[in-house]
Amino acid sequence: MIRMHCLAPLALIVVSPAWAQSLPPAPPASQDAQPSPEEVARDAKLGAAIQAVEAGKAAEATAILEPLLAEYEKLYAGEKRKIYCAHNPAQALFYIAGASAAKQDAIAIDPGWCTALWGRGFALIDLGQIDAAVPFLERAVALSPSHAHYLSELGYAYQAQKKWQLSHDLYSRAAAAAEGEQGDQRKRSLRRAWFGMGYDLIELGRLDEAEKLLNRCLELFPDDQKIKNELKYIRDQRAKKS
């Protein structure tokens, strides 16, 4: 039986699109232009939606995000190049370089669209609608495939569906992405990814691998009771088999 754990605290920050002026062009703004009134309005809606998500007001967030996502779909409907959401210039360059190596035309846009997709998925998870949340999180990951937070969120959704191997694979990607982060954010992202992987490995019966990952989590956060509980669960399972 799955030992459900709580959603991780929100760690996603809505990033200002100002840095995006240095990226390859994305409609509708030019590289030199200030944000248009439409962009400012979308950012305001997105900020209100994320505040609602953080406050646990899933229905309120959904009411904002549904039309906002329709706006993003319409905005980029005519774009023929591969679209990536980038949360900083380094991530943008990484995506564009990868696309170039694969001989693909691509653009990197500011993270608003992905943030909205993530927010919609998170709100649905908060409402207990896991199956409905998954397509939104999958789309966020498709648009921002190296963003640790989105990867872990999708890993959690698959975990709730008891798709242990799929969940493990997403958390593994999240851990790899987290290695590129800095400071406390890196520690939090690695803890979430490794914990998720460990949880899945327990369910897959791979207790030794799970224990190693959970001990790595404990090195980062020695007082984390959830990690200690999972390690105790492993010891209990071994005792039952002895």
C-alpha positions as CSV (number, residue, x, y, z in Angstrom):
1,M,0.0,0.0,0.0
2,I,1.3,3.4,-0.9
3,R,2.5,5.6,1.9
4,M,1.3,8.9,0.6
5,H,3.5,11.9,1.5
6,C,2.6,15.6,1.4
7,L,3.2,17.8,-1.5
8,A,6.5,19.7,-1.2
9,P,6.3,23.4,-0.3
10,L,6.0,25.7,-3.3
11,A,9.4,26.6,-4.5
12,L,8.5,28.0,-8.0
13,I,9.0,31.7,-8.4
14,V,7.3,33.6,-11.2
15,V,10.3,35.1,-13.0
16,S,10.1,38.5,-14.6
17,P,10.4,38.3,-18.4
18,A,12.9,41.2,-18.5
19,W,15.9,39.0,-19.1
20,A,14.2,37.4,-22.1
21,Q,15.1,40.4,-24.2
22,S,18.5,38.8,-24.8
23,L,17.0,35.5,-26.1
24,P,16.1,34.5,-29.7
25,P,12.9,36.4,-30.7
26,A,9.6,35.3,-29.5
27,P,6.2,36.8,-30.5
28,P,4.8,39.3,-29.9
29,A,7.5,41.6,-28.3
30,S,10.6,42.8,-30.0
31,Q,14.0,42.5,-28.3
32,D,14.2,46.2,-27.7
33,A,10.6,46.8,-26.7
34,Q,9.2,47.2,-23.2
35,P,6.6,44.6,-22.2
36,S,3.3,45.3,-24.0
37,P,0.1,46.0,-22.1
38,E,-1.0,42.4,-23.0
39,E,2.2,41.0,-21.5
40,V,1.8,43.1,-18.4
41,A,-1.8,41.9,-18.1
42,R,-0.8,38.2,-18.5
43,D,1.9,38.6,-15.9
44,A,-0.6,40.1,-13.4
45,K,-3.1,37.2,-14.0
46,L,-0.3,34.7,-13.6
47,G,0.8,36.3,-10.3
48,A,-2.7,36.3,-9.0
49,A,-3.1,32.6,-10.0
50,I,0.1,31.6,-8.2
51,Q,-0.9,33.5,-5.1
52,A,-4.2,31.6,-5.1
53,V,-2.4,28.2,-5.6
54,E,-0.1,29.1,-2.6
55,A,-3.1,30.0,-0.5
56,G,-4.8,26.6,-1.3
57,K,-7.5,28.3,-3.3
58,A,-7.5,25.8,-6.2
59,A,-10.8,26.8,-7.6
60,E,-9.9,30.5,-7.7
61,A,-6.6,29.6,-9.4
62,T,-8.3,27.5,-11.9
63,A,-10.7,30.3,-12.8
64,I,-7.7,32.5,-13.7
65,L,-5.6,29.8,-15.3
66,E,-8.0,28.3,-17.8
67,P,-8.5,31.5,-19.8
68,L,-4.8,32.4,-19.4
69,L,-3.7,29.1,-20.8
70,A,-6.0,29.7,-23.8
71,E,-4.3,33.0,-24.3
72,Y,-0.9,31.4,-24.4
73,E,-2.1,28.7,-26.8
74,K,-3.5,31.4,-29.1
75,L,-0.3,33.5,-28.8
76,Y,2.0,30.8,-30.0
77,A,-0.5,28.9,-32.3
78,G,1.3,30.0,-35.4
79,E,4.9,29.3,-34.2
80,K,6.6,26.7,-36.3
81,R,9.8,26.5,-34.3
82,K,10.2,24.3,-31.3
83,I,9.2,26.3,-28.2
84,Y,11.0,26.1,-24.9
85,C,10.2,27.9,-21.7
86,A,13.4,29.1,-20.0
87,H,13.7,30.4,-16.5
88,N,17.1,32.1,-16.9
89,P,19.5,32.9,-19.8
90,A,21.7,29.9,-19.1
91,Q,18.7,27.5,-19.4
92,A,17.7,29.3,-22.6
93,L,21.1,28.9,-24.1
94,F,21.1,25.2,-23.1
95,Y,17.8,24.6,-24.9
96,I,18.7,26.5,-28.0
97,A,22.2,24.8,-28.2
98,G,20.5,21.4,-27.9
99,A,18.0,22.2,-30.6
100,S,20.8,23.4,-32.8
101,A,22.8,20.2,-32.3
102,A,19.7,18.3,-33.3
103,K,19.3,20.6,-36.4
104,Q,16.0,22.0,-35.1
105,D,14.7,25.5,-35.2
106,A,13.8,26.6,-31.7
107,I,13.0,29.6,-29.6
108,A,13.2,30.2,-25.8
109,I,10.4,32.2,-24.3
110,D,9.9,33.5,-20.8
111,P,8.5,31.0,-18.3
112,G,5.0,32.3,-18.0
113,W,3.3,29.6,-20.1
114,C,5.0,26.8,-18.2
115,T,4.3,28.4,-14.9
116,A,0.6,28.5,-15.8
117,L,0.6,24.9,-16.9
118,W,2.3,23.9,-13.7
119,G,-0.1,26.0,-11.6
120,R,-3.1,24.3,-13.3
121,G,-1.7,20.9,-12.7
122,F,-0.8,21.7,-9.1
123,A,-4.3,23.1,-8.5
124,L,-5.9,19.9,-9.9
125,I,-3.7,17.8,-7.6
126,D,-4.8,19.9,-4.7
127,L,-8.4,19.1,-5.7
128,G,-7.5,15.4,-5.8
129,Q,-7.8,15.2,-9.6
130,I,-4.5,13.5,-10.3
131,D,-5.4,12.1,-13.7
132,A,-6.6,15.5,-14.9
133,A,-3.5,17.1,-13.6
134,V,-1.0,14.9,-15.5
135,P,-1.5,16.3,-19.0
136,F,-0.8,19.9,-17.8
137,L,2.4,18.8,-16.0
138,E,3.5,16.7,-19.0
139,R,3.1,19.8,-21.2
140,A,5.1,21.9,-18.8
141,V,7.9,19.3,-18.8
142,A,7.8,19.1,-22.6
143,L,8.3,22.9,-22.9
144,S,10.9,23.0,-20.1
145,P,12.5,19.6,-20.0
146,S,15.4,20.4,-17.7
147,H,13.4,22.2,-15.0
148,A,13.7,20.3,-11.7
149,H,10.5,21.5,-10.2
150,Y,8.3,20.5,-13.1
151,L,10.0,17.2,-13.4
152,S,9.5,16.4,-9.7
153,E,5.9,17.6,-9.8
154,L,5.2,15.2,-12.7
155,G,7.1,12.5,-10.8
156,Y,4.8,13.0,-7.8
157,A,1.7,12.8,-10.0
158,Y,2.9,9.5,-11.5
159,Q,3.7,8.3,-8.0
160,A,0.1,9.1,-6.9
161,Q,-1.0,7.0,-9.9
162,K,1.2,4.2,-8.6
163,K,3.3,4.3,-11.8
164,W,6.4,3.6,-9.9
165,Q,8.9,3.3,-12.7
166,L,7.7,6.3,-14.6
167,S,7.7,8.3,-11.4
168,H,11.3,7.1,-10.6
169,D,12.5,8.1,-14.1
170,L,11.0,11.6,-13.8
171,Y,12.6,12.1,-10.3
172,S,15.9,10.9,-11.7
173,R,15.7,13.6,-14.4
174,A,14.8,16.1,-11.8
175,A,17.9,15.1,-9.7
176,A,20.1,15.6,-12.8
177,A,18.6,19.0,-13.5
178,A,19.0,20.0,-9.8
179,E,22.7,19.5,-10.0
180,G,22.8,22.7,-12.1
181,E,21.1,24.8,-9.5
182,Q,22.8,26.8,-6.7
183,G,22.7,27.0,-2.9
184,D,19.6,26.1,-0.9
185,Q,17.5,25.7,-4.0
186,R,19.8,23.0,-5.2
187,K,19.6,21.2,-1.8
188,R,15.8,21.4,-1.8
189,S,15.5,20.2,-5.3
190,L,17.9,17.3,-4.8
191,R,16.1,16.3,-1.6
192,R,12.8,16.2,-3.3
193,A,14.1,14.2,-6.3
194,W,16.1,11.7,-4.2
195,F,13.2,11.2,-1.8
196,G,10.8,10.6,-4.6
197,M,13.2,8.1,-6.2
198,G,13.7,6.4,-2.9
199,Y,10.0,6.2,-2.3
200,D,9.4,4.6,-5.7
201,L,12.3,2.1,-5.2
202,I,10.7,0.9,-2.0
203,E,7.5,0.3,-3.9
204,L,9.5,-1.5,-6.6
205,G,11.1,-3.7,-3.9
206,R,14.6,-2.3,-4.3
207,L,15.2,-1.5,-0.7
208,D,19.0,-1.3,-0.8
209,E,19.0,1.3,-3.6
210,A,16.2,3.2,-1.8
211,E,18.2,3.3,1.5
212,K,21.2,4.8,-0.3
213,L,19.2,7.6,-1.8
214,L,17.4,8.3,1.4
215,N,20.6,8.5,3.3
216,R,21.9,11.0,0.8
217,C,18.7,13.0,1.5
218,L,19.4,12.8,5.3
219,E,22.9,14.2,4.7
220,L,21.3,17.3,3.2
221,F,18.6,17.6,5.8
222,P,19.6,15.7,9.0
223,D,16.4,16.6,10.9
224,D,13.9,15.7,8.2
225,Q,11.4,13.4,9.9
226,K,9.9,12.2,6.7
227,I,13.2,10.8,5.5
228,K,13.7,9.1,8.9
229,N,10.3,7.6,8.6
230,E,11.1,6.0,5.2
231,L,14.4,4.6,6.5
232,K,12.5,3.1,9.4
233,Y,10.0,1.6,7.0
234,I,12.8,0.0,5.1
235,R,14.2,-1.5,8.4
236,D,10.7,-2.8,9.3
237,Q,10.3,-4.4,5.9
238,R,13.7,-6.2,6.3
239,A,12.7,-7.3,9.8
240,K,9.5,-8.9,8.4
241,K,11.5,-10.9,5.9
242,S,14.1,-12.1,8.4
